């Protein structure tokens, strides 16, 4: 229930901002989509900052596995998918010696 109340409050706040900058609601599709993209990107600024403040490294691999799926909506790659996309001849080499 708390999520719905927060969502409603955020919607009211956005409505007030729209009224102040004189944007009719609903916003034109391009404006609305850019706003949603900005919200998704803005949400993903916090985890790297928290990680840096904790003294942990922020690597490209970490960003791709933790943040990019949340922005794009695509699930993070699994081990099976990574093996399936590996070039032929590289699969199963760790067991052969």
C-alpha positions as CSV (number, residue, x, y, z in Angstrom):
1,X,0.0,0.0,0.0
2,X,2.9,2.3,0.8
3,X,4.2,2.1,-2.8
4,X,0.8,3.2,-4.1
5,X,0.8,6.2,-1.8
6,X,4.3,7.2,-2.8
7,X,3.4,6.8,-6.5
8,X,0.3,9.0,-6.0
9,X,2.4,11.6,-4.2
10,X,5.0,11.6,-7.0
11,X,2.3,12.0,-9.6
12,X,0.8,14.9,-7.7
13,X,4.3,16.5,-7.5
14,X,4.8,16.0,-11.2
15,X,1.4,17.5,-11.9
16,X,2.3,20.6,-9.9
17,X,5.6,20.9,-11.8
18,X,3.8,20.6,-15.1
19,X,1.4,23.3,-14.1
20,X,4.2,25.6,-13.0
21,X,6.1,25.2,-16.3
22,X,2.8,25.3,-18.3
23,X,3.1,21.8,-19.9
24,X,-0.3,20.2,-20.6
25,X,-0.8,16.8,-19.2
26,X,-0.4,14.3,-20.7
27,X,2.8,15.5,-22.1
28,X,3.6,14.9,-25.8
29,X,4.9,11.4,-26.3
30,X,8.5,12.5,-26.9
31,X,8.6,14.6,-23.8
32,X,7.0,11.9,-21.7
33,X,9.4,9.2,-22.9
34,X,12.4,11.4,-22.3
35,X,11.2,12.1,-18.8
36,X,10.8,8.4,-18.1
37,X,14.2,7.7,-19.5
38,X,15.6,10.4,-17.3
39,X,13.9,8.8,-14.3
40,X,15.4,5.4,-15.1
41,X,18.9,6.9,-15.5
42,X,18.5,9.0,-12.4
43,X,17.6,5.9,-10.3
44,X,20.8,4.3,-11.5
45,X,23.0,7.1,-10.3
46,X,22.5,6.2,-6.7
47,X,24.0,2.6,-6.6
48,X,27.4,3.6,-8.1
49,X,27.6,6.6,-5.7
50,X,26.8,4.3,-2.7
51,X,29.4,1.8,-3.9
52,X,32.0,4.5,-4.3
53,X,31.3,5.9,-0.8
54,X,31.6,2.4,0.6
55,X,35.1,2.2,-1.0
56,X,34.1,-0.5,-3.5
57,X,35.2,-0.3,-7.1
58,X,32.7,0.7,-9.8
59,X,33.7,-1.2,-12.9
60,X,32.1,-1.3,-16.3
61,X,31.3,-5.0,-15.8
62,X,29.5,-4.2,-12.5
63,X,27.6,-1.3,-14.2
64,X,26.6,-3.5,-17.1
65,X,25.4,-6.3,-14.8
66,X,23.7,-4.2,-12.1
67,X,22.5,-0.9,-13.8
68,X,22.1,-1.5,-17.5
69,X,19.4,-4.2,-17.2
70,X,17.3,-1.9,-15.0
71,X,17.6,0.9,-17.5
72,X,16.9,-1.1,-20.6
73,X,14.5,-3.7,-19.1
74,X,16.5,-6.6,-20.4
75,X,17.4,-9.3,-17.9
76,X,21.1,-9.6,-17.1
77,X,23.0,-12.3,-19.1
78,X,23.1,-15.7,-17.5
79,X,26.0,-18.1,-17.5
80,X,24.1,-20.4,-20.0
81,X,23.5,-17.4,-22.4
82,X,27.2,-16.4,-22.1
83,X,28.3,-19.9,-23.0
84,X,25.9,-20.1,-25.9
85,X,27.2,-16.9,-27.3
86,X,30.9,-17.8,-26.9
87,X,32.8,-18.6,-30.1
88,X,33.0,-22.2,-31.1
89,X,35.9,-24.1,-29.8
90,X,36.1,-22.1,-26.5
91,X,33.3,-24.0,-24.7
92,X,34.4,-26.7,-22.3
93,X,38.1,-26.0,-22.5
94,X,38.5,-25.7,-18.8
95,X,37.9,-29.4,-18.3
96,X,40.3,-30.5,-21.0
97,X,44.0,-30.4,-20.4
